[in-house]
Amino acid sequence: MAEEKTKLPSVPAQTKGITEIHAHETHRRYKLVDLNNREIEQTAGEIVEASKLLSNRKLWIDNFKAVVTRVRAWCEQYKDHVRMALVDIRSDKVVFYLVPQSESYDLTLGDAMTALEIEIGGGSGIGCVESLQVPLRSIERFVGEKSLQVWPTVAMGE
């Protein structure tokens, strides 16, 4: 036989600052959580951080690969002006260094770089993107040791 439970009135009760509402089934209790509750904020924060560490890491890598593919295609289009392209991944941004064929600043290349930066900067999904035109003679002053060669896809001198 089923045990019959006594019916309690369906009135709110306070337990440690969280209102409890008794359901029609008196043997069950459901908590009505205030939307300004710190516990919700903390849990949401933990979920967001976990999401960044797991799924967003793969998404960032996929987006980065897509941007590098686009920059390589762009370099092919402007190969008469570009000697080499490098990328530096920093904690706050991604920087593309474009080495011009000329020994001085290339205005045509500069205009094209501005258009490229606008294209890949806003919707790339990799954060802040910056491009700099750096002459070959000054490359060591600007480009870090951990920078990667983006273009040409064959190492220089081979």
N, C-alpha and C positions, 0 to 999 in steps of 0.2 A: 504494500500500500504506500501511496505517496504521502510523505509527511507534510502536513499542512502548517504553514508558517503564519504567524500572526501578522495582520496588516498594520503597518505603521502609516501615519499620515504623510502625505507627499509634501513636506515642507523643507525649505533649505536649512542646513545645519552648517556651522562653521568648524573647520578642522585646520588648524595651523594656517589661517588666512585664506584657504581655498574653500570656496563654497561647494558643498555637496548637495546634490539633488537626489532624492530617493525616487527610483523608478516605480512603475506600477507593480513590478515584482519586488516586493519588499525585502527579499533576501539579497538583492543586488544593489550596489551603490555606484553611481556614476558621478565623477567630479566635473563640475563646470569650471573650467579654467579661465581666468581673466586673461584677455589678450595682451595685457601689458605685463604679464608675468615674466620675471627674469629667467625662469627655467626654460621657457619657450625660446627666448632670445639666445640663451647659451646653447641649446640644442641646435637651433637653426645655424648658429655660427660654426658649430662643430661639423654639421652636415656640409656647409659651404666649403670649409677648409678641406674636408675629406674629398669632396667633389673636385676641388682644384688639384689635389694631389693625385687622384686616380684618373678620372675621365678627362679632365681639362689638359693634363700633361700630354696625352696622346693627341688631342685636338690641336694643341699648340704646335706639336711636332709636325702634324699633317699640314697645318697652315703655313708653317715655316718652309717646308719642302715646296709647297705650291708657290710661295713668294720667290724662292731661289730659282725655280723653273721659269717664272715670269721674268726675273732679272736676267737670266741667261739668254732668253729669247730677245730681250731688249738690247743686250750687249751685241748680239748677232746683228740686229738691225742697225746699230751705231758702231759697228766694228771699225769703220774708218776713223772714228774719233776716240774709241776706247782701247787702251792697251791691256788693261787688266781690271778685274773687279774682285774685291775682297769683302768679307762680312765679319763683323765683330759682334758677338752676342754679349751684351752687358746686362747687369741686373735691372736697369731702368729703361733700356731701349735696345734696338737692333740698328747697327750702323753699317751702311754699305759704303765702301770706299771705292771710288772709280778713278782709275789712273788714266789720264788722257794720253793720246799719242803725242800731242804737242808738249813742249817744255814749259809753256805758260798756260794760264787759264783759258779754256776753250769755251767761248760764249755759246756756240751752238750746242755743245754738250751740256752746258749749264742749264739752258732752257729745257732741253730734253729730260735732264735729271729732275727738274722741278715738276714736270708733268708726270714722270714715273713715281716720284715720291708722293704726289697727291693720289695717284692711282692705288699704290700699295699701302699707303699710310693709314687711310681711313678705315678700310674694310678688310684688312689682311688677317685680323684675328691674332696677331703676334705682339700687340702693344705698339708703343711708339716706334716709328721707323724714321731714320734720318739717312740722308746720303751726302757725302762729301767728295768733292773733286780734289784729289791730292796728286801733285806732280811726282814723278818717279824719284826725283832727287830728294824729296821730303818724306818719302813713304815711311821710313823708320821713325820719324818724329810723331807721326799720327797713328800708324797701324800697330796694334799690339801683337805680342808673340802668339797669342791664342787665336788670332784671326784666321779665317779659312778662305781659300781661294774659290771664288764662285765661277769665274770665267777668265781665260779660256779653260775649258774642262780638262785640257792636257796641261800638265805642269810646265811652267816657263822653262825654256832651254832644252826641252826634249824633242 
